[in-house]
């Protein structure tokens, strides 16, 4: 799973929770991200933020595990 896929899936999850806005910011939004750059997302207007946070954390955990398996090292 690539960072682009994680970003798209995060946005989809946020929309499913009624988000009014999902904003990607930081190096990924600017197009200056490196391989190990983090993913910065701001979300507004979510119906159940705690449940959304749990699902996004699970998605990011899967992404990190996948990155470590493929890359053979630590993922950022």
PDB file as gemmi writes it, atoms N, CA and C in Angstrom:
CRYST1    1.000    1.000    1.000  90.00  90.00  90.00 P 1                      
ATOM      1  N   UNK A   1       0.851  -1.175   0.000  1.00  0.00           N  
ATOM      2  CA  UNK A   1       0.000   0.000   0.000  1.00  0.00           C  
ATOM      3  C   UNK A   1       0.895   1.236   0.000  1.00  0.00           C  
ATOM      4  N   UNK A   2       0.658   2.139  -0.929  1.00  0.00           N  
ATOM      5  CA  UNK A   2       1.450   3.356  -1.053  1.00  0.00           C  
ATOM      6  C   UNK A   2       0.781   4.497  -0.295  1.00  0.00           C  
ATOM      7  N   UNK A   3       1.555   5.540  -0.033  1.00  0.00           N  
ATOM      8  CA  UNK A   3       1.033   6.695   0.698  1.00  0.00           C  
ATOM      9  C   UNK A   3      -0.188   7.285  -0.002  1.00  0.00           C  
ATOM     10  N   UNK A   4      -0.179   7.347  -1.337  1.00  0.00           N  
ATOM     11  CA  UNK A   4      -1.333   7.887  -2.082  1.00  0.00           C  
ATOM     12  C   UNK A   4      -2.598   7.094  -1.762  1.00  0.00           C  
ATOM     13  N   UNK A   5      -2.453   5.780  -1.668  1.00  0.00           N  
ATOM     14  CA  UNK A   5      -3.606   4.929  -1.357  1.00  0.00           C  
ATOM     15  C   UNK A   5      -4.102   5.184   0.066  1.00  0.00           C  
ATOM     16  N   UNK A   6      -3.170   5.376   0.990  1.00  0.00           N  
ATOM     17  CA  UNK A   6      -3.541   5.655   2.381  1.00  0.00           C  
ATOM     18  C   UNK A   6      -4.287   6.985   2.456  1.00  0.00           C  
ATOM     19  N   UNK A   7      -3.816   7.975   1.717  1.00  0.00           N  
ATOM     20  CA  UNK A   7      -4.473   9.284   1.703  1.00  0.00           C  
ATOM     21  C   UNK A   7      -5.887   9.168   1.142  1.00  0.00           C  
ATOM     22  N   UNK A   8      -6.039   8.472   0.023  1.00  0.00           N  
ATOM     23  CA  UNK A   8      -7.372   8.291  -0.574  1.00  0.00           C  
ATOM     24  C   UNK A   8      -8.303   7.541   0.374  1.00  0.00           C  
ATOM     25  N   UNK A   9      -7.792   6.486   1.002  1.00  0.00           N  
ATOM     26  CA  UNK A   9      -8.622   5.693   1.918  1.00  0.00           C  
ATOM     27  C   UNK A   9      -8.989   6.503   3.165  1.00  0.00           C  
ATOM     28  N   UNK A  10      -8.055   7.313   3.651  1.00  0.00           N  
ATOM     29  CA  UNK A  10      -8.342   8.177   4.797  1.00  0.00           C  
ATOM     30  C   UNK A  10      -9.452   9.167   4.453  1.00  0.00           C  
ATOM     31  N   UNK A  11      -9.368   9.776   3.278  1.00  0.00           N  
ATOM     32  CA  UNK A  11     -10.411  10.716   2.832  1.00  0.00           C  
ATOM     33  C   UNK A  11     -11.754  10.007   2.702  1.00  0.00           C  
ATOM     34  N   UNK A  12     -11.741   8.784   2.189  1.00  0.00           N  
ATOM     35  CA  UNK A  12     -12.981   8.016   2.042  1.00  0.00           C  
ATOM     36  C   UNK A  12     -13.595   7.736   3.414  1.00  0.00           C  
ATOM     37  N   UNK A  13     -12.761   7.295   4.358  1.00  0.00           N  
ATOM     38  CA  UNK A  13     -13.249   7.035   5.714  1.00  0.00           C  
ATOM     39  C   UNK A  13     -13.858   8.300   6.317  1.00  0.00           C  
ATOM     40  N   UNK A  14     -13.182   9.413   6.145  1.00  0.00           N  
ATOM     41  CA  UNK A  14     -13.674  10.677   6.699  1.00  0.00           C  
ATOM     42  C   UNK A  14     -15.019  11.052   6.096  1.00  0.00           C  
ATOM     43  N   UNK A  15     -15.161  10.888   4.790  1.00  0.00           N  
ATOM     44  CA  UNK A  15     -16.447  11.184   4.138  1.00  0.00           C  
ATOM     45  C   UNK A  15     -17.541  10.272   4.678  1.00  0.00           C  
ATOM     46  N   UNK A  16     -17.206   8.999   4.912  1.00  0.00           N  
ATOM     47  CA  UNK A  16     -18.186   8.057   5.463  1.00  0.00           C  
ATOM     48  C   UNK A  16     -18.664   8.475   6.854  1.00  0.00           C  
ATOM     49  N   UNK A  17     -17.835   9.227   7.565  1.00  0.00           N  
ATOM     50  CA  UNK A  17     -18.191   9.707   8.899  1.00  0.00           C  
ATOM     51  C   UNK A  17     -18.768  11.118   8.851  1.00  0.00           C  
ATOM     52  N   UNK A  18     -19.124  11.593   7.662  1.00  0.00           N  
ATOM     53  CA  UNK A  18     -19.794  12.880   7.514  1.00  0.00           C  
ATOM     54  C   UNK A  18     -18.897  14.100   7.549  1.00  0.00           C  
ATOM     55  N   UNK A  19     -17.600  13.923   7.294  1.00  0.00           N  
ATOM     56  CA  UNK A  19     -16.683  15.062   7.336  1.00  0.00           C  
ATOM     57  C   UNK A  19     -17.106  16.142   6.346  1.00  0.00           C  
ATOM     58  N   UNK A  20     -17.103  17.371   6.820  1.00  0.00           N  
ATOM     59  CA  UNK A  20     -17.410  18.503   5.954  1.00  0.00           C  
ATOM     60  C   UNK A  20     -16.165  18.911   5.173  1.00  0.00           C  
ATOM     61  N   UNK A  21     -15.001  18.737   5.786  1.00  0.00           N  
ATOM     62  CA  UNK A  21     -13.734  19.054   5.132  1.00  0.00           C  
ATOM     63  C   UNK A  21     -12.684  18.017   5.508  1.00  0.00           C  
ATOM     64  N   UNK A  22     -11.868  17.645   4.532  1.00  0.00           N  
ATOM     65  CA  UNK A  22     -10.695  16.806   4.749  1.00  0.00           C  
ATOM     66  C   UNK A  22      -9.558  17.526   4.039  1.00  0.00           C  
ATOM     67  N   UNK A  23      -8.563  17.955   4.801  1.00  0.00           N  
ATOM     68  CA  UNK A  23      -7.495  18.774   4.240  1.00  0.00           C  
ATOM     69  C   UNK A  23      -6.160  18.055   4.401  1.00  0.00           C  
ATOM     70  N   UNK A  24      -5.489  17.823   3.292  1.00  0.00           N  
ATOM     71  CA  UNK A  24      -4.131  17.293   3.294  1.00  0.00           C  
ATOM     72  C   UNK A  24      -3.193  18.492   3.331  1.00  0.00           C  
ATOM     73  N   UNK A  25      -2.233  18.475   4.243  1.00  0.00           N  
ATOM     74  CA  UNK A  25      -1.286  19.582   4.318  1.00  0.00           C  
ATOM     75  C   UNK A  25       0.109  19.032   4.537  1.00  0.00           C  
ATOM     76  N   UNK A  26       1.085  19.899   4.602  1.00  0.00           N  
ATOM     77  CA  UNK A  26       2.456  19.475   4.800  1.00  0.00           C  
ATOM     78  C   UNK A  26       3.131  19.101   3.490  1.00  0.00           C  
ATOM     79  N   UNK A  27       4.200  18.337   3.608  1.00  0.00           N  
ATOM     80  CA  UNK A  27       5.022  18.026   2.437  1.00  0.00           C  
ATOM     81  C   UNK A  27       4.278  17.241   1.361  1.00  0.00           C  
ATOM     82  N   UNK A  28       3.355  16.388   1.749  1.00  0.00           N  
ATOM     83  CA  UNK A  28       2.608  15.623   0.738  1.00  0.00           C  
ATOM     84  C   UNK A  28       1.697  16.543  -0.071  1.00  0.00           C  
ATOM     85  N   UNK A  29       1.109  17.535   0.559  1.00  0.00           N  
ATOM     86  CA  UNK A  29       0.255  18.490  -0.152  1.00  0.00           C  
ATOM     87  C   UNK A  29       1.090  19.395  -1.060  1.00  0.00           C  
ATOM     88  N   UNK A  30       2.291  19.721  -0.612  1.00  0.00           N  
ATOM     89  CA  UNK A  30       3.168  20.605  -1.389  1.00  0.00           C  
ATOM     90  C   UNK A  30       3.878  19.876  -2.523  1.00  0.00           C  
ATOM     91  N   UNK A  31       3.861  18.538  -2.471  1.00  0.00           N  
ATOM     92  CA  UNK A  31       4.581  17.771  -3.487  1.00  0.00           C  
ATOM     93  C   UNK A  31       6.063  17.644  -3.199  1.00  0.00           C  
ATOM     94  N   UNK A  32       6.456  17.876  -1.941  1.00  0.00           N  
ATOM     95  CA  UNK A  32       7.868  17.793  -1.568  1.00  0.00           C  
ATOM     96  C   UNK A  32       8.156  16.616  -0.638  1.00  0.00           C  
ATOM     97  N   UNK A  33       7.208  15.689  -0.534  1.00  0.00           N  
ATOM     98  CA  UNK A  33       7.361  14.543   0.376  1.00  0.00           C  
ATOM     99  C   UNK A  33       8.493  13.636  -0.077  1.00  0.00           C  
ATOM    100  N   UNK A  34       9.133  13.063   0.893  1.00  0.00           N  
ATOM    101  CA  UNK A  34      10.153  12.044   0.645  1.00  0.00           C  
ATOM    102  C   UNK A  34       9.540  10.691   0.963  1.00  0.00           C  
ATOM    103  N   UNK A  35      10.276   9.645   0.719  1.00  0.00           N  
ATOM    104  CA  UNK A  35       9.770   8.285   0.936  1.00  0.00           C  
ATOM    105  C   UNK A  35       9.262   8.081   2.360  1.00  0.00           C  
ATOM    106  N   UNK A  36       9.941   8.662   3.329  1.00  0.00           N  
ATOM    107  CA  UNK A  36       9.594   8.424   4.731  1.00  0.00           C  
ATOM    108  C   UNK A  36       8.835   9.595   5.371  1.00  0.00           C  
ATOM    109  N   UNK A  37       8.288  10.480   4.552  1.00  0.00           N  
ATOM    110  CA  UNK A  37       7.523  11.615   5.080  1.00  0.00           C  
ATOM    111  C   UNK A  37       6.214  11.143   5.698  1.00  0.00           C  
ATOM    112  N   UNK A  38       5.773  11.871   6.706  1.00  0.00           N  
ATOM    113  CA  UNK A  38       4.497  11.535   7.336  1.00  0.00           C  
ATOM    114  C   UNK A  38       3.335  12.051   6.490  1.00  0.00           C  
ATOM    115  N   UNK A  39       2.129  11.745   6.930  1.00  0.00           N  
ATOM    116  CA  UNK A  39       0.917  12.176   6.237  1.00  0.00           C  
ATOM    117  C   UNK A  39       0.149  13.071   7.201  1.00  0.00           C  
ATOM    118  N   UNK A  40      -0.024  14.333   6.809  1.00  0.00           N  
ATOM    119  CA  UNK A  40      -0.709  15.314   7.653  1.00  0.00           C  
ATOM    120  C   UNK A  40      -2.107  15.558   7.109  1.00  0.00           C  
ATOM    121  N   UNK A  41      -3.124  15.298   7.942  1.00  0.00           N  
ATOM    122  CA  UNK A  41      -4.516  15.457   7.533  1.00  0.00           C  
ATOM    123  C   UNK A  41      -5.286  16.179   8.638  1.00  0.00           C  
ATOM    124  N   UNK A  42      -6.083  17.167   8.236  1.00  0.00           N  
ATOM    125  CA  UNK A  42      -7.005  17.843   9.153  1.00  0.00           C  
ATOM    126  C   UNK A  42      -8.424  17.492   8.720  1.00  0.00           C  
ATOM    127  N   UNK A  43      -9.298  17.248   9.704  1.00  0.00           N  
ATOM    128  CA  UNK A  43     -10.676  16.837   9.417  1.00  0.00           C  
ATOM    129  C   UNK A  43     -11.628  17.709  10.232  1.00  0.00           C  
ATOM    130  N   UNK A  44     -12.713  18.162   9.583  1.00  0.00           N  
ATOM    131  CA  UNK A  44     -13.718  18.979  10.280  1.00  0.00           C  
ATOM    132  C   UNK A  44     -15.113  18.429  10.019  1.00  0.00           C  
ATOM    133  N   UNK A  45     -15.953  18.494  11.045  1.00  0.00           N  
ATOM    134  CA  UNK A  45     -17.362  18.147  10.895  1.00  0.00           C  
ATOM    135  C   UNK A  45     -17.678  16.670  10.889  1.00  0.00           C  
ATOM    136  N   UNK A  46     -16.921  15.888  11.640  1.00  0.00           N  
ATOM    137  CA  UNK A  46     -17.118  14.437  11.677  1.00  0.00           C  
ATOM    138  C   UNK A  46     -18.184  14.079  12.714  1.00  0.00           C  
ATOM    139  N   UNK A  47     -19.029  13.111  12.374  1.00  0.00           N  
ATOM    140  CA  UNK A  47     -20.106  12.681  13.270  1.00  0.00           C  
ATOM    141  C   UNK A  47     -19.588  11.965  14.513  1.00  0.00           C  
ATOM    142  N   UNK A  48     -18.645  11.041  14.372  1.00  0.00           N  
ATOM    143  CA  UNK A  48     -18.136  10.254  15.498  1.00  0.00           C  
ATOM    144  C   UNK A  48     -16.615  10.212  15.395  1.00  0.00           C  
ATOM    145  N   UNK A  49     -15.971  11.265  15.916  1.00  0.00           N  
ATOM    146  CA  UNK A  49     -14.534  11.405  15.744  1.00  0.00           C  
ATOM    147  C   UNK A  49     -13.751  10.259  16.365  1.00  0.00           C  
ATOM    148  N   UNK A  50     -14.140   9.794  17.542  1.00  0.00           N  
ATOM    149  CA  UNK A  50     -13.390   8.727  18.212  1.00  0.00           C  
ATOM    150  C   UNK A  50     -13.349   7.458  17.375  1.00  0.00           C  
ATOM    151  N   UNK A  51     -14.476   7.081  16.797  1.00  0.00           N  
ATOM    152  CA  UNK A  51     -14.508   5.880  15.956  1.00  0.00           C  
ATOM    153  C   UNK A  51     -13.697   6.094  14.680  1.00  0.00           C  
ATOM    154  N   UNK A  52     -13.811   7.279  14.085  1.00  0.00           N  
ATOM    155  CA  UNK A  52     -13.018   7.586  12.888  1.00  0.00           C  
ATOM    156  C   UNK A  52     -11.533   7.494  13.201  1.00  0.00           C  
ATOM    157  N   UNK A  53     -11.119   8.092  14.328  1.00  0.00           N  
ATOM    158  CA  UNK A  53      -9.708   8.062  14.710  1.00  0.00           C  
ATOM    159  C   UNK A  53      -9.205   6.624  14.831  1.00  0.00           C  
ATOM    160  N   UNK A  54     -10.004   5.750  15.447  1.00  0.00           N  
ATOM    161  CA  UNK A  54      -9.613   4.343  15.590  1.00  0.00           C  
ATOM    162  C   UNK A  54      -9.407   3.692  14.224  1.00  0.00           C  
ATOM    163  N   UNK A  55     -10.312   3.948  13.295  1.00  0.00           N  
ATOM    164  CA  UNK A  55     -10.198   3.329  11.973  1.00  0.00           C  
ATOM    165  C   UNK A  55      -9.007   3.886  11.196  1.00  0.00           C  
ATOM    166  N   UNK A  56      -8.762   5.192  11.311  1.00  0.00           N  
ATOM    167  CA  UNK A  56      -7.613   5.792  10.626  1.00  0.00           C  
ATOM    168  C   UNK A  56      -6.316   5.271  11.241  1.00  0.00           C  
ATOM    169  N   UNK A  57      -6.262   5.144  12.559  1.00  0.00           N  
ATOM    170  CA  UNK A  57      -5.069   4.595  13.211  1.00  0.00           C  
ATOM    171  C   UNK A  57      -4.811   3.165  12.755  1.00  0.00           C  
ATOM    172  N   UNK A  58      -5.863   2.377  12.606  1.00  0.00           N  
ATOM    173  CA  UNK A  58      -5.711   1.007  12.115  1.00  0.00           C  
ATOM    174  C   UNK A  58      -5.183   1.009  10.682  1.00  0.00           C  
ATOM    175  N   UNK A  59      -5.722   1.887   9.843  1.00  0.00           N  
ATOM    176  CA  UNK A  59      -5.254   2.003   8.463  1.00  0.00           C  
ATOM    177  C   UNK A  59      -3.777   2.378   8.423  1.00  0.00           C  
ATOM    178  N   UNK A  60      -3.373   3.364   9.226  1.00  0.00           N  
ATOM    179  CA  UNK A  60      -1.978   3.781   9.256  1.00  0.00           C  
ATOM    180  C   UNK A  60      -1.082   2.665   9.785  1.00  0.00           C  
ATOM    181  N   UNK A  61      -1.562   1.901  10.759  1.00  0.00           N  
ATOM    182  CA  UNK A  61      -0.798   0.777  11.293  1.00  0.00           C  
ATOM    183  C   UNK A  61      -0.543  -0.269  10.212  1.00  0.00           C  
ATOM    184  N   UNK A  62      -1.570  -0.562   9.440  1.00  0.00           N  
ATOM    185  CA  UNK A  62      -1.419  -1.514   8.330  1.00  0.00           C  
ATOM    186  C   UNK A  62      -0.409  -0.976   7.330  1.00  0.00           C  
ATOM    187  N   UNK A  63      -0.499   0.310   7.004  1.00  0.00           N  
ATOM    188  CA  UNK A  63       0.428   0.941   6.071  1.00  0.00           C  
ATOM    189  C   UNK A  63       1.864   0.821   6.574  1.00  0.00           C  
ATOM    190  N   UNK A  64       2.083   1.100   7.871  1.00  0.00           N  
ATOM    191  CA  UNK A  64       3.434   1.023   8.427  1.00  0.00           C  
ATOM    192  C   UNK A  64       3.968  -0.404   8.406  1.00  0.00           C  
ATOM    193  N   UNK A  65       3.135  -1.374   8.762  1.00  0.00           N  
ATOM    194  CA  UNK A  65       3.565  -2.774   8.735  1.00  0.00           C  
ATOM    195  C   UNK A  65       3.916  -3.194   7.315  1.00  0.00           C  
ATOM    196  N   UNK A  66       3.090  -2.811   6.364  1.00  0.00           N  
ATOM    197  CA  UNK A  66       3.327  -3.142   4.963  1.00  0.00           C  
ATOM    198  C   UNK A  66       4.625  -2.494   4.488  1.00  0.00           C  
ATOM    199  N   UNK A  67       4.837  -1.232   4.869  1.00  0.00           N  
ATOM    200  CA  UNK A  67       6.044  -0.512   4.467  1.00  0.00           C  
ATOM    201  C   UNK A  67       7.288  -1.181   5.024  1.00  0.00           C  
ATOM    202  N   UNK A  68       7.213  -1.655   6.262  1.00  0.00           N  
ATOM    203  CA  UNK A  68       8.366  -2.328   6.863  1.00  0.00           C  
ATOM    204  C   UNK A  68       8.668  -3.641   6.161  1.00  0.00           C  
ATOM    205  N   UNK A  69       7.619  -4.387   5.793  1.00  0.00           N  
ATOM    206  CA  UNK A  69       7.815  -5.666   5.100  1.00  0.00           C  
ATOM    207  C   UNK A  69       8.448  -5.451   3.738  1.00  0.00           C  
ATOM    208  N   UNK A  70       7.958  -4.469   3.012  1.00  0.00           N  
ATOM    209  CA  UNK A  70       8.458  -4.199   1.667  1.00  0.00           C  
ATOM    210  C   UNK A  70       9.827  -3.548   1.714  1.00  0.00           C  
ATOM    211  N   UNK A  71       9.976  -2.552   2.616  1.00  0.00           N  
ATOM    212  CA  UNK A  71      11.210  -1.783   2.673  1.00  0.00           C  
ATOM    213  C   UNK A  71      12.303  -2.439   3.488  1.00  0.00           C  
ATOM    214  N   UNK A  72      11.921  -3.369   4.335  1.00  0.00           N  
ATOM    215  CA  UNK A  72      12.909  -4.063   5.143  1.00  0.00           C  
ATOM    216  C   UNK A  72      13.428  -3.265   6.323  1.00  0.00           C  
ATOM    217  N   UNK A  73      12.851  -2.106   6.577  1.00  0.00           N  
ATOM    218  CA  UNK A  73      13.308  -1.288   7.693  1.00  0.00           C  
ATOM    219  C   UNK A  73      12.163  -0.578   8.347  1.00  0.00           C  
ATOM    220  N   UNK A  74      12.528   0.412   9.149  1.00  0.00           N  
ATOM    221  CA  UNK A  74      11.495   1.183   9.842  1.00  0.00           C  
ATOM    222  C   UNK A  74      10.799   2.117   8.870  1.00  0.00           C  
ATOM    223  N   UNK A  75       9.512   2.268   9.052  1.00  0.00           N  
ATOM    224  CA  UNK A  75       8.752   3.254   8.282  1.00  0.00           C  
ATOM    225  C   UNK A  75       8.536   4.473   9.154  1.00  0.00           C  
ATOM    226  N   UNK A  76       8.492   5.636   8.532  1.00  0.00           N  
ATOM    227  CA  UNK A  76       8.281   6.875   9.298  1.00  0.00           C  
ATOM    228  C   UNK A  76       6.815   7.140   9.494  1.00  0.00           C  
TER     229      UNK A  76                                                      
END                                                                             
